Amino acid sequence: MLVDNIFKLINRFGAKEDQLSAGFGFVLKNNKKVLEKFLKKIRISVKSKNLNKIDIETQIAYDSGESRIDLQLVIPYPVRYLIFFGIKNRFYQRKHYFKSIKKI
């Protein structure tokens, strides 16, 4: 089977949002070329030698454990960035998600 998109593969097996964020986090953490292209796509410039310094985690608890961020990137150099990703399929989830990040 030819797969040109990991999300199509994951969705084929009925993945939930946690599996999607874990899969995307895995790809970003293990493929520096994909990470570099992704960061360029969201207009964040990081030199290749600094890609290893980026911390990539999934299912980060916030708001006293009541909320979880699906995927978090911490870029420490040259400018510190904290990037959150959420895979939300319902409006009430999005509303709660934004309410939680405002507290940070």
DRENLUM-403712 format. One record per atom (N, C-alpha, C): residue number from 1; residue in three letters; atom name; x, y, z. Coordinates in pm, 1 decimal. Layout:
# DRENLUM-403712
<atom k="NUM" r="ALA" a="CA" X="X" Y="Y" Z="Z"/>
...
# end
This chain:
# DRENLUM-403712
<atom k="1" r="MET" a="N" X="84.5" Y="-117.3" Z="0.0"/>
<atom k="1" r="MET" a="CA" X="0.0" Y="0.0" Z="0.0"/>
<atom k="1" r="MET" a="C" X="89.3" Y="124.1" Z="0.0"/>
<atom k="2" r="LEU" a="N" X="65.7" Y="214.2" Z="-92.1"/>
<atom k="2" r="LEU" a="CA" X="139.8" Y="339.1" Z="-100.2"/>
<atom k="2" r="LEU" a="C" X="71.4" Y="442.3" Z="-10.9"/>
<atom k="3" r="VAL" a="N" X="146.6" Y="497.1" Z="84.1"/>
<atom k="3" r="VAL" a="CA" X="91.6" Y="597.7" Z="174.9"/>
<atom k="3" r="VAL" a="C" X="175.4" Y="723.1" Z="161.0"/>
<atom k="4" r="ASP" a="N" X="112.9" Y="831.6" Z="117.6"/>
<atom k="4" r="ASP" a="CA" X="185.8" Y="957.3" Z="103.0"/>
<atom k="4" r="ASP" a="C" X="152.4" Y="1056.3" Z="213.9"/>
<atom k="5" r="ASN" a="N" X="67.9" Y="1014.7" Z="307.9"/>
<atom k="5" r="ASN" a="CA" X="26.2" Y="1104.2" Z="414.8"/>
<atom k="5" r="ASN" a="C" X="-2.0" Y="1019.9" Z="538.6"/>
<atom k="6" r="ILE" a="N" X="74.0" Y="1041.7" Z="646.7"/>
<atom k="6" r="ILE" a="CA" X="58.0" Y="960.7" Z="767.9"/>
<atom k="6" r="ILE" a="C" X="-81.8" Y="974.2" Z="826.6"/>
<atom k="7" r="PHE" a="N" X="-144.3" Y="1091.1" Z="810.7"/>
<atom k="7" r="PHE" a="CA" X="-277.2" Y="1110.9" Z="868.0"/>
<atom k="7" r="PHE" a="C" X="-382.5" Y="1028.1" Z="795.4"/>
<atom k="8" r="LYS" a="N" X="-363.8" Y="1006.1" Z="665.0"/>
<atom k="8" r="LYS" a="CA" X="-455.0" Y="917.6" Z="592.2"/>
<atom k="8" r="LYS" a="C" X="-441.1" Y="774.4" Z="644.1"/>
<atom k="9" r="LEU" a="N" X="-318.3" Y="734.1" Z="671.4"/>
<atom k="9" r="LEU" a="CA" X="-294.6" Y="599.9" Z="722.7"/>
<atom k="9" r="LEU" a="C" X="-356.5" Y="583.9" Z="861.4"/>
<atom k="10" r="ILE" a="N" X="-332.5" Y="678.9" Z="949.1"/>
<atom k="10" r="ILE" a="CA" X="-386.4" Y="671.7" Z="1084.8"/>
<atom k="10" r="ILE" a="C" X="-538.7" Y="673.7" Z="1081.1"/>
<atom k="11" r="ASN" a="N" X="-596.8" Y="761.4" Z="1000.1"/>
<atom k="11" r="ASN" a="CA" X="-742.5" Y="770.3" Z="990.6"/>
<atom k="11" r="ASN" a="C" X="-803.6" Y="642.5" Z="936.0"/>
<atom k="12" r="ARG" a="N" X="-730.9" Y="574.7" Z="852.9"/>
<atom k="12" r="ARG" a="CA" X="-781.7" Y="450.3" Z="794.4"/>
<atom k="12" r="ARG" a="C" X="-815.1" Y="348.0" Z="902.7"/>
<atom k="13" r="PHE" a="N" X="-742.0" Y="353.8" Z="1010.4"/>
<atom k="13" r="PHE" a="CA" X="-764.0" Y="259.3" Z="1119.2"/>
<atom k="13" r="PHE" a="C" X="-848.4" Y="318.3" Z="1231.4"/>
<atom k="14" r="GLY" a="N" X="-922.3" Y="426.4" Z="1202.6"/>
<atom k="14" r="GLY" a="CA" X="-1017.8" Y="481.2" Z="1297.8"/>
<atom k="14" r="GLY" a="C" X="-954.4" Y="553.4" Z="1415.0"/>
<atom k="15" r="ALA" a="N" X="-846.7" Y="624.4" Z="1391.5"/>
<atom k="15" r="ALA" a="CA" X="-774.4" Y="690.7" Z="1500.1"/>
<atom k="15" r="ALA" a="C" X="-854.7" Y="803.9" Z="1561.7"/>
<atom k="16" r="LYS" a="N" X="-834.2" Y="822.9" Z="1688.4"/>
<atom k="16" r="LYS" a="CA" X="-893.2" Y="933.3" Z="1762.6"/>
<atom k="16" r="LYS" a="C" X="-791.6" Y="1047.2" Z="1767.9"/>
<atom k="17" r="GLU" a="N" X="-832.4" Y="1158.9" Z="1827.7"/>
<atom k="17" r="GLU" a="CA" X="-744.6" Y="1276.1" Z="1829.1"/>
<atom k="17" r="GLU" a="C" X="-612.6" Y="1249.8" Z="1901.4"/>
<atom k="18" r="ASP" a="N" X="-612.7" Y="1169.6" Z="2008.1"/>
<atom k="18" r="ASP" a="CA" X="-488.3" Y="1140.5" Z="2079.5"/>
<atom k="18" r="ASP" a="C" X="-389.5" Y="1066.4" Z="1989.4"/>
<atom k="19" r="GLN" a="N" X="-440.8" Y="973.7" Z="1909.9"/>
<atom k="19" r="GLN" a="CA" X="-354.5" Y="898.5" Z="1819.4"/>
<atom k="19" r="GLN" a="C" X="-300.6" Y="988.6" Z="1708.4"/>
<atom k="20" r="LEU" a="N" X="-383.5" Y="1080.8" Z="1660.5"/>
<atom k="20" r="LEU" a="CA" X="-337.4" Y="1174.1" Z="1556.9"/>
<atom k="20" r="LEU" a="C" X="-225.4" Y="1262.9" Z="1609.2"/>
<atom k="21" r="SER" a="N" X="-244.3" Y="1320.2" Z="1728.2"/>
<atom k="21" r="SER" a="CA" X="-140.7" Y="1408.2" Z="1781.9"/>
<atom k="21" r="SER" a="C" X="-14.2" Y="1329.7" Z="1815.3"/>
<atom k="22" r="ALA" a="N" X="-28.7" Y="1206.9" Z="1866.4"/>
<atom k="22" r="ALA" a="CA" X="88.7" Y="1124.2" Z="1895.7"/>
<atom k="22" r="ALA" a="C" X="163.1" Y="1089.6" Z="1767.4"/>
<atom k="23" r="GLY" a="N" X="88.8" Y="1057.9" Z="1662.5"/>
<atom k="23" r="GLY" a="CA" X="151.7" Y="1026.4" Z="1534.3"/>
<atom k="23" r="GLY" a="C" X="224.8" Y="1145.6" Z="1475.8"/>
<atom k="24" r="PHE" a="N" X="160.9" Y="1261.6" Z="1479.6"/>
<atom k="24" r="PHE" a="CA" X="224.3" Y="1382.6" Z="1425.9"/>
<atom k="24" r="PHE" a="C" X="346.2" Y="1420.3" Z="1510.4"/>
<atom k="25" r="GLY" a="N" X="333.6" Y="1410.6" Z="1642.3"/>
<atom k="25" r="GLY" a="CA" X="447.0" Y="1438.5" Z="1730.3"/>
<atom k="25" r="GLY" a="C" X="563.9" Y="1345.4" Z="1703.7"/>
<atom k="26" r="PHE" a="N" X="534.2" Y="1218.0" Z="1681.2"/>
<atom k="26" r="PHE" a="CA" X="638.3" Y="1119.4" Z="1650.8"/>
<atom k="26" r="PHE" a="C" X="712.3" Y="1156.5" Z="1522.7"/>
<atom k="27" r="VAL" a="N" X="636.8" Y="1193.5" Z="1420.3"/>
<atom k="27" r="VAL" a="CA" X="698.2" Y="1230.8" Z="1292.1"/>
<atom k="27" r="VAL" a="C" X="786.8" Y="1354.6" Z="1311.0"/>
<atom k="28" r="LEU" a="N" X="735.9" Y="1456.3" Z="1379.5"/>
<atom k="28" r="LEU" a="CA" X="815.0" Y="1578.7" Z="1401.2"/>
<atom k="28" r="LEU" a="C" X="940.7" Y="1550.7" Z="1481.5"/>
<atom k="29" r="LYS" a="N" X="930.5" Y="1464.1" Z="1580.9"/>
<atom k="29" r="LYS" a="CA" X="1044.3" Y="1434.8" Z="1667.9"/>
<atom k="29" r="LYS" a="C" X="1150.3" Y="1350.5" Z="1597.6"/>
<atom k="30" r="ASN" a="N" X="1109.0" Y="1265.8" Z="1505.5"/>
<atom k="30" r="ASN" a="CA" X="1201.5" Y="1169.8" Z="1444.0"/>
<atom k="30" r="ASN" a="C" X="1244.4" Y="1202.3" Z="1302.7"/>
<atom k="31" r="ASN" a="N" X="1189.4" Y="1306.1" Z="1245.7"/>
<atom k="31" r="ASN" a="CA" X="1227.8" Y="1342.2" Z="1109.7"/>
<atom k="31" r="ASN" a="C" X="1254.1" Y="1493.6" Z="1104.9"/>
<atom k="32" r="LYS" a="N" X="1380.4" Y="1528.6" Z="1116.8"/>
<atom k="32" r="LYS" a="CA" X="1418.7" Y="1670.2" Z="1125.0"/>
<atom k="32" r="LYS" a="C" X="1384.3" Y="1747.0" Z="997.7"/>
<atom k="33" r="LYS" a="N" X="1384.1" Y="1680.3" Z="883.1"/>
<atom k="33" r="LYS" a="CA" X="1346.8" Y="1749.8" Z="759.2"/>
<atom k="33" r="LYS" a="C" X="1199.6" Y="1788.9" Z="762.5"/>
<atom k="34" r="VAL" a="N" X="1115.0" Y="1699.8" Z="811.6"/>
<atom k="34" r="VAL" a="CA" X="972.5" Y="1730.5" Z="822.9"/>
<atom k="34" r="VAL" a="C" X="952.0" Y="1842.6" Z="924.3"/>
<atom k="35" r="LEU" a="N" X="1021.5" Y="1833.9" Z="1037.8"/>
<atom k="35" r="LEU" a="CA" X="1011.4" Y="1938.4" Z="1139.8"/>
<atom k="35" r="LEU" a="C" X="1052.8" Y="2073.7" Z="1083.5"/>
<atom k="36" r="GLU" a="N" X="1163.2" Y="2077.2" Z="1012.4"/>
<atom k="36" r="GLU" a="CA" X="1212.2" Y="2202.0" Z="954.5"/>
<atom k="36" r="GLU" a="C" X="1111.7" Y="2259.5" Z="854.2"/>
<atom k="37" r="LYS" a="N" X="1057.3" Y="2175.7" Z="767.9"/>
<atom k="37" r="LYS" a="CA" X="958.3" Y="2222.2" Z="669.9"/>
<atom k="37" r="LYS" a="C" X="831.2" Y="2269.7" Z="738.4"/>
<atom k="38" r="PHE" a="N" X="790.3" Y="2197.4" Z="841.2"/>
<atom k="38" r="PHE" a="CA" X="670.5" Y="2236.6" Z="914.7"/>
<atom k="38" r="PHE" a="C" X="689.1" Y="2374.0" Z="980.2"/>
<atom k="39" r="LEU" a="N" X="803.9" Y="2394.3" Z="1044.3"/>
<atom k="39" r="LEU" a="CA" X="830.5" Y="2523.4" Z="1109.2"/>
<atom k="39" r="LEU" a="C" X="834.6" Y="2636.2" Z="1006.4"/>
<atom k="40" r="LYS" a="N" X="892.5" Y="2609.8" Z="891.2"/>
<atom k="40" r="LYS" a="CA" X="892.3" Y="2711.5" Z="784.8"/>
<atom k="40" r="LYS" a="C" X="750.4" Y="2743.5" Z="741.4"/>
<atom k="41" r="LYS" a="N" X="666.4" Y="2641.1" Z="735.8"/>
<atom k="41" r="LYS" a="CA" X="527.3" Y="2660.2" Z="694.2"/>
<atom k="41" r="LYS" a="C" X="452.6" Y="2752.2" Z="791.3"/>
<atom k="42" r="ILE" a="N" X="485.1" Y="2742.9" Z="920.5"/>
<atom k="42" r="ILE" a="CA" X="419.6" Y="2830.4" Z="1018.2"/>
<atom k="42" r="ILE" a="C" X="504.7" Y="2954.4" Z="1049.3"/>
<atom k="43" r="ARG" a="N" X="603.0" Y="2978.7" Z="961.1"/>
<atom k="43" r="ARG" a="CA" X="686.5" Y="3099.6" Z="962.8"/>
<atom k="43" r="ARG" a="C" X="772.8" Y="3115.5" Z="1087.7"/>
<atom k="44" r="ILE" a="N" X="831.8" Y="3004.7" Z="1129.1"/>
<atom k="44" r="ILE" a="CA" X="928.6" Y="3007.7" Z="1238.9"/>
<atom k="44" r="ILE" a="C" X="1059.9" Y="2955.6" Z="1183.5"/>
<atom k="45" r="SER" a="N" X="1162.3" Y="3037.9" Z="1193.8"/>
<atom k="45" r="SER" a="CA" X="1291.9" Y="3003.5" Z="1139.3"/>
<atom k="45" r="SER" a="C" X="1383.8" Y="2950.4" Z="1249.8"/>
<atom k="46" r="VAL" a="N" X="1430.6" Y="2827.8" Z="1230.6"/>
<atom k="46" r="VAL" a="CA" X="1523.8" Y="2765.3" Z="1324.0"/>
<atom k="46" r="VAL" a="C" X="1635.6" Y="2703.4" Z="1240.4"/>
<atom k="47" r="LYS" a="N" X="1758.9" Y="2731.4" Z="1278.0"/>
<atom k="47" r="LYS" a="CA" X="1872.1" Y="2672.3" Z="1205.9"/>
<atom k="47" r="LYS" a="C" X="1873.7" Y="2521.7" Z="1226.8"/>
<atom k="48" r="SER" a="N" X="1919.5" Y="2451.1" Z="1126.2"/>
<atom k="48" r="SER" a="CA" X="1922.9" Y="2304.4" Z="1130.2"/>
<atom k="48" r="SER" a="C" X="1993.6" Y="2251.3" Z="1254.3"/>
<atom k="49" r="LYS" a="N" X="2102.3" Y="2317.6" Z="1293.7"/>
<atom k="49" r="LYS" a="CA" X="2178.5" Y="2269.6" Z="1409.7"/>
<atom k="49" r="LYS" a="C" X="2101.2" Y="2283.7" Z="1540.7"/>
<atom k="50" r="ASN" a="N" X="1996.0" Y="2367.5" Z="1542.2"/>
<atom k="50" r="ASN" a="CA" X="1916.9" Y="2388.5" Z="1663.4"/>
<atom k="50" r="ASN" a="C" X="1788.5" Y="2304.6" Z="1668.8"/>
<atom k="51" r="LEU" a="N" X="1761.5" Y="2227.9" Z="1564.2"/>
<atom k="51" r="LEU" a="CA" X="1639.3" Y="2146.8" Z="1562.3"/>
<atom k="51" r="LEU" a="C" X="1637.5" Y="2043.1" Z="1674.4"/>
<atom k="52" r="ASN" a="N" X="1753.7" Y="1992.7" Z="1713.1"/>
<atom k="52" r="ASN" a="CA" X="1760.6" Y="1892.8" Z="1820.7"/>
<atom k="52" r="ASN" a="C" X="1725.2" Y="1951.0" Z="1956.8"/>
<atom k="53" r="LYS" a="N" X="1726.4" Y="2083.1" Z="1969.6"/>
<atom k="53" r="LYS" a="CA" X="1696.2" Y="2148.0" Z="2097.2"/>
<atom k="53" r="LYS" a="C" X="1546.0" Y="2167.8" Z="2118.6"/>
<atom k="54" r="ILE" a="N" X="1466.3" Y="2138.3" Z="2017.3"/>
<atom k="54" r="ILE" a="CA" X="1322.2" Y="2157.1" Z="2026.6"/>
<atom k="54" r="ILE" a="C" X="1260.7" Y="2041.7" Z="2105.2"/>
<atom k="55" r="ASP" a="N" X="1183.3" Y="2076.5" Z="2206.5"/>
<atom k="55" r="ASP" a="CA" X="1115.0" Y="1977.1" Z="2288.6"/>
<atom k="55" r="ASP" a="C" X="975.2" Y="1954.3" Z="2231.5"/>
<atom k="56" r="ILE" a="N" X="942.8" Y="1830.3" Z="2199.8"/>
<atom k="56" r="ILE" a="CA" X="813.5" Y="1795.0" Z="2140.5"/>
<atom k="56" r="ILE" a="C" X="747.5" Y="1692.3" Z="2232.0"/>
<atom k="57" r="GLU" a="N" X="629.4" Y="1727.0" Z="2283.3"/>
<atom k="57" r="GLU" a="CA" X="557.3" Y="1637.8" Z="2373.2"/>
<atom k="57" r="GLU" a="C" X="410.1" Y="1634.6" Z="2336.3"/>
<atom k="58" r="THR" a="N" X="345.9" Y="1524.2" Z="2371.8"/>
<atom k="58" r="THR" a="CA" X="202.2" Y="1512.8" Z="2349.4"/>
<atom k="58" r="THR" a="C" X="130.4" Y="1492.4" Z="2482.6"/>
<atom k="59" r="GLN" a="N" X="2.9" Y="1526.9" Z="2483.1"/>
<atom k="59" r="GLN" a="CA" X="-86.2" Y="1509.1" Z="2598.5"/>
<atom k="59" r="GLN" a="C" X="-32.7" Y="1575.7" Z="2724.8"/>
<atom k="60" r="ILE" a="N" X="-5.8" Y="1706.0" Z="2714.1"/>
<atom k="60" r="ILE" a="CA" X="45.5" Y="1784.9" Z="2825.2"/>
<atom k="60" r="ILE" a="C" X="-72.5" Y="1835.6" Z="2907.9"/>
<atom k="61" r="ALA" a="N" X="-70.6" Y="1808.0" Z="3039.0"/>
<atom k="61" r="ALA" a="CA" X="-179.8" Y="1849.8" Z="3127.3"/>
<atom k="61" r="ALA" a="C" X="-163.5" Y="1997.0" Z="3167.2"/>
<atom k="62" r="TYR" a="N" X="-274.7" Y="2070.2" Z="3162.1"/>
<atom k="62" r="TYR" a="CA" X="-280.7" Y="2209.4" Z="3205.3"/>
<atom k="62" r="TYR" a="C" X="-407.5" Y="2228.6" Z="3286.3"/>
<atom k="63" r="ASP" a="N" X="-418.1" Y="2343.1" Z="3347.7"/>
<atom k="63" r="ASP" a="CA" X="-539.9" Y="2379.6" Z="3420.9"/>
<atom k="63" r="ASP" a="C" X="-568.5" Y="2274.9" Z="3528.8"/>
<atom k="64" r="SER" a="N" X="-468.7" Y="2249.1" Z="3613.1"/>
<atom k="64" r="SER" a="CA" X="-476.9" Y="2151.3" Z="3722.9"/>
<atom k="64" r="SER" a="C" X="-516.2" Y="2011.8" Z="3675.3"/>
<atom k="65" r="GLY" a="N" X="-474.4" Y="1976.4" Z="3556.8"/>
<atom k="65" r="GLY" a="CA" X="-501.4" Y="1844.5" Z="3503.2"/>
<atom k="65" r="GLY" a="C" X="-636.9" Y="1829.6" Z="3436.1"/>
<atom k="66" r="GLU" a="N" X="-716.9" Y="1935.5" Z="3435.5"/>
<atom k="66" r="GLU" a="CA" X="-849.9" Y="1928.6" Z="3374.7"/>
<atom k="66" r="GLU" a="C" X="-844.8" Y="1937.3" Z="3222.2"/>
<atom k="67" r="SER" a="N" X="-737.8" Y="1991.5" Z="3169.9"/>
<atom k="67" r="SER" a="CA" X="-723.6" Y="2007.4" Z="3025.4"/>
<atom k="67" r="SER" a="C" X="-593.8" Y="1943.9" Z="2980.0"/>
<atom k="68" r="ARG" a="N" X="-592.9" Y="1902.6" Z="2854.9"/>
<atom k="68" r="ARG" a="CA" X="-471.1" Y="1849.4" Z="2795.8"/>
<atom k="68" r="ARG" a="C" X="-449.2" Y="1914.9" Z="2660.4"/>
<atom k="69" r="ILE" a="N" X="-325.5" Y="1953.8" Z="2637.5"/>
<atom k="69" r="ILE" a="CA" X="-284.8" Y="2004.9" Z="2507.2"/>
<atom k="69" r="ILE" a="C" X="-240.6" Y="1883.4" Z="2426.3"/>
<atom k="70" r="ASP" a="N" X="-294.5" Y="1868.9" Z="2305.9"/>
<atom k="70" r="ASP" a="CA" X="-264.5" Y="1750.5" Z="2225.2"/>
<atom k="70" r="ASP" a="C" X="-117.3" Y="1740.7" Z="2187.4"/>
<atom k="71" r="LEU" a="N" X="-59.4" Y="1852.1" Z="2148.7"/>
<atom k="71" r="LEU" a="CA" X="79.8" Y="1852.3" Z="2104.5"/>
<atom k="71" r="LEU" a="C" X="142.5" Y="1986.4" Z="2138.8"/>
<atom k="72" r="GLN" a="N" X="260.7" Y="1982.2" Z="2197.6"/>
<atom k="72" r="GLN" a="CA" X="329.7" Y="2104.4" Z="2238.8"/>
<atom k="72" r="GLN" a="C" X="472.7" Y="2102.7" Z="2187.4"/>
<atom k="73" r="LEU" a="N" X="516.1" Y="2214.5" Z="2130.3"/>
<atom k="73" r="LEU" a="CA" X="654.8" Y="2232.5" Z="2089.4"/>
<atom k="73" r="LEU" a="C" X="711.9" Y="2349.4" Z="2167.9"/>
<atom k="74" r="VAL" a="N" X="829.2" Y="2329.2" Z="2224.9"/>
<atom k="74" r="VAL" a="CA" X="901.0" Y="2436.9" Z="2293.0"/>
<atom k="74" r="VAL" a="C" X="1031.1" Y="2458.1" Z="2216.1"/>
<atom k="75" r="ILE" a="N" X="1043.8" Y="2577.0" Z="2160.1"/>
<atom k="75" r="ILE" a="CA" X="1162.1" Y="2612.2" Z="2082.1"/>
<atom k="75" r="ILE" a="C" X="1240.7" Y="2713.7" Z="2164.7"/>
<atom k="76" r="PRO" a="N" X="1356.8" Y="2675.4" Z="2217.9"/>
<atom k="76" r="PRO" a="CA" X="1428.7" Y="2764.8" Z="2308.4"/>
<atom k="76" r="PRO" a="C" X="1521.4" Y="2866.0" Z="2241.9"/>
<atom k="77" r="TYR" a="N" X="1554.7" Y="2846.9" Z="2114.2"/>
<atom k="77" r="TYR" a="CA" X="1660.3" Y="2928.9" Z="2055.0"/>
<atom k="77" r="TYR" a="C" X="1630.0" Y="2953.2" Z="1908.5"/>
<atom k="78" r="PRO" a="N" X="1655.9" Y="3067.1" Z="1852.8"/>
<atom k="78" r="PRO" a="CA" X="1710.7" Y="3190.3" Z="1909.8"/>
<atom k="78" r="PRO" a="C" X="1605.5" Y="3272.7" Z="1984.1"/>
<atom k="79" r="VAL" a="N" X="1479.2" Y="3254.2" Z="1950.2"/>
<atom k="79" r="VAL" a="CA" X="1370.2" Y="3320.2" Z="2021.1"/>
<atom k="79" r="VAL" a="C" X="1285.4" Y="3209.3" Z="2081.5"/>
<atom k="80" r="ARG" a="N" X="1245.8" Y="3224.7" Z="2206.3"/>
<atom k="80" r="ARG" a="CA" X="1166.8" Y="3119.3" Z="2271.0"/>
<atom k="80" r="ARG" a="C" X="1023.0" Y="3121.8" Z="2220.7"/>
<atom k="81" r="TYR" a="N" X="979.6" Y="3008.0" Z="2169.3"/>
<atom k="81" r="TYR" a="CA" X="842.1" Y="2989.2" Z="2123.6"/>
<atom k="81" r="TYR" a="C" X="779.9" Y="2874.8" Z="2201.4"/>
<atom k="82" r="LEU" a="N" X="653.4" Y="2887.1" Z="2231.2"/>
<atom k="82" r="LEU" a="CA" X="574.4" Y="2779.7" Z="2288.7"/>
<atom k="82" r="LEU" a="C" X="456.1" Y="2762.5" Z="2194.7"/>
<atom k="83" r="ILE" a="N" X="447.3" Y="2647.0" Z="2131.1"/>
<atom k="83" r="ILE" a="CA" X="345.3" Y="2623.8" Z="2029.3"/>
<atom k="83" r="ILE" a="C" X="255.1" Y="2510.3" Z="2075.4"/>
<atom k="84" r="PHE" a="N" X="125.1" Y="2536.1" Z="2073.6"/>
<atom k="84" r="PHE" a="CA" X="26.2" Y="2434.6" Z="2108.7"/>
<atom k="84" r="PHE" a="C" X="-51.4" Y="2393.8" Z="1985.0"/>
<atom k="85" r="PHE" a="N" X="-84.2" Y="2265.8" Z="1978.3"/>
<atom k="85" r="PHE" a="CA" X="-171.4" Y="2214.9" Z="1872.8"/>
<atom k="85" r="PHE" a="C" X="-283.6" Y="2137.9" Z="1939.2"/>
<atom k="86" r="GLY" a="N" X="-401.0" Y="2155.9" Z="1886.8"/>
<atom k="86" r="GLY" a="CA" X="-514.4" Y="2079.4" Z="1936.4"/>
<atom k="86" r="GLY" a="C" X="-593.1" Y="2023.3" Z="1820.3"/>
<atom k="87" r="ILE" a="N" X="-627.7" Y="1898.8" Z="1831.9"/>
<atom k="87" r="ILE" a="CA" X="-713.0" Y="1836.5" Z="1731.7"/>
<atom k="87" r="ILE" a="C" X="-850.6" Y="1827.7" Z="1796.7"/>
<atom k="88" r="LYS" a="N" X="-935.4" Y="1919.4" Z="1760.8"/>
<atom k="88" r="LYS" a="CA" X="-1067.3" Y="1929.4" Z="1822.9"/>
<atom k="88" r="LYS" a="C" X="-1174.1" Y="1914.6" Z="1716.4"/>
<atom k="89" r="ASN" a="N" X="-1266.7" Y="1825.4" Z="1742.7"/>
<atom k="89" r="ASN" a="CA" X="-1370.8" Y="1802.1" Z="1643.5"/>
<atom k="89" r="ASN" a="C" X="-1507.8" Y="1853.2" Z="1686.0"/>
<atom k="90" r="ARG" a="N" X="-1516.5" Y="1906.9" Z="1805.0"/>
<atom k="90" r="ARG" a="CA" X="-1643.7" Y="1961.6" Z="1851.2"/>
<atom k="90" r="ARG" a="C" X="-1623.2" Y="2103.0" Z="1901.9"/>
<atom k="91" r="PHE" a="N" X="-1722.4" Y="2188.3" Z="1881.8"/>
<atom k="91" r="PHE" a="CA" X="-1708.5" Y="2329.0" Z="1919.8"/>
<atom k="91" r="PHE" a="C" X="-1682.1" Y="2345.3" Z="2068.6"/>
<atom k="92" r="TYR" a="N" X="-1753.6" Y="2270.0" Z="2153.3"/>
<atom k="92" r="TYR" a="CA" X="-1734.3" Y="2287.0" Z="2297.8"/>
<atom k="92" r="TYR" a="C" X="-1592.4" Y="2250.2" Z="2339.0"/>
<atom k="93" r="GLN" a="N" X="-1528.7" Y="2156.3" Z="2267.2"/>
<atom k="93" r="GLN" a="CA" X="-1389.9" Y="2122.9" Z="2296.5"/>
<atom k="93" r="GLN" a="C" X="-1299.7" Y="2241.7" Z="2264.4"/>
<atom k="94" r="ARG" a="N" X="-1324.2" Y="2307.2" Z="2152.8"/>
<atom k="94" r="ARG" a="CA" X="-1241.9" Y="2422.9" Z="2114.5"/>
<atom k="94" r="ARG" a="C" X="-1256.7" Y="2535.6" Z="2216.0"/>
<atom k="95" r="LYS" a="N" X="-1378.5" Y="2560.9" Z="2256.2"/>
<atom k="95" r="LYS" a="CA" X="-1405.0" Y="2667.9" Z="2352.7"/>
<atom k="95" r="LYS" a="C" X="-1331.3" Y="2641.3" Z="2484.5"/>
<atom k="96" r="HIS" a="N" X="-1337.7" Y="2518.7" Z="2534.2"/>
<atom k="96" r="HIS" a="CA" X="-1269.4" Y="2482.0" Z="2657.8"/>
<atom k="96" r="HIS" a="C" X="-1117.5" Y="2490.8" Z="2640.5"/>
<atom k="97" r="TYR" a="N" X="-1068.9" Y="2449.2" Z="2526.4"/>
<atom k="97" r="TYR" a="CA" X="-926.2" Y="2451.0" Z="2495.0"/>
<atom k="97" r="TYR" a="C" X="-871.6" Y="2594.2" Z="2501.8"/>
<atom k="98" r="PHE" a="N" X="-938.7" Y="2687.4" Z="2435.3"/>
<atom k="98" r="PHE" a="CA" X="-892.2" Y="2826.9" Z="2435.3"/>
<atom k="98" r="PHE" a="C" X="-902.5" Y="2888.7" Z="2573.8"/>
<atom k="99" r="LYS" a="N" X="-1003.9" Y="2852.7" Z="2648.2"/>
<atom k="99" r="LYS" a="CA" X="-1018.6" Y="2902.9" Z="2785.4"/>
<atom k="99" r="LYS" a="C" X="-899.0" Y="2857.1" Z="2870.8"/>
<atom k="100" r="SER" a="N" X="-856.5" Y="2732.7" Z="2851.7"/>
<atom k="100" r="SER" a="CA" X="-743.4" Y="2678.2" Z="2928.6"/>
<atom k="100" r="SER" a="C" X="-613.2" Y="2747.4" Z="2893.2"/>
<atom k="101" r="ILE" a="N" X="-590.1" Y="2773.1" Z="2764.1"/>
<atom k="101" r="ILE" a="CA" X="-461.2" Y="2835.2" Z="2727.8"/>
<atom k="101" r="ILE" a="C" X="-453.7" Y="2980.1" Z="2769.2"/>
<atom k="102" r="LYS" a="N" X="-563.8" Y="3045.9" Z="2781.1"/>
<atom k="102" r="LYS" a="CA" X="-561.6" Y="3184.7" Z="2826.3"/>
<atom k="102" r="LYS" a="C" X="-508.0" Y="3195.7" Z="2969.5"/>
<atom k="103" r="LYS" a="N" X="-523.8" Y="3090.0" Z="3048.6"/>
<atom k="103" r="LYS" a="CA" X="-477.2" Y="3089.8" Z="3187.3"/>
<atom k="103" r="LYS" a="C" X="-326.8" Y="3075.8" Z="3199.0"/>
<atom k="104" r="ILE" a="N" X="-263.2" Y="3031.4" Z="3094.0"/>
<atom k="104" r="ILE" a="CA" X="-117.7" Y="3005.2" Z="3098.3"/>
<atom k="104" r="ILE" a="C" X="-40.4" Y="3135.3" Z="3096.9"/>
# end
